[in-house]
Amino acid sequence: MENTSTQTKELLAFVHKNARMGTVTLERLAEKLAAADRGMADEIAAQLGEYRRITDAAERKAKQRGESGDNAGTLAEAAAAAMVELKSIADKSPSHIAEMVIVGSTRGIVSAIRQLRMHPDADSDAVNLACRLLCAEQTNVERMKRFL
């Protein structure tokens, strides 16, 4: 069994990477929204704010531990941005964008639960941050349903 320090480091890295990927994805999706989609734009902005706060918190916690807080790869971010571009070429409707967010957040929910179970000995700050990410993903799914 890994020690608490290793589990904490890995859980923080997961939280940072996923929150950063959510940020990159939503930034790209926000660019696709027409001006008439104010309600969805406001929702995406709120979700972006939470992802950014979680990313910042994960970076701060990692730095307090003497680790690099910036561990989300630029290659993964570029891949996420490219996927948004590809999936939104033909359909930029609010319904399609909502579906993309729901699918991404659902993957995030599954990953967060898995990571929490894989790292039961991580410190409480890391666990709380992972739970915060999990709750944000669950909220994203619920709030996007109205745009389907």
Secondary structure, DSSP 8 states (H G I E B T S, - for coil): ---HHHHHHHHHHHHHHHHHHHHHHHHHHHHHS-TT-HHHHHHHHHHHHHHHHHHHHHHHHHHHTTS-S----HHHHHHHHHHHHHHTSS---HHHHHHHHHHHHHHHHHHHHHHHHH-TTS-HHHHHHHHHHHHHHHHHHHHHGGG-
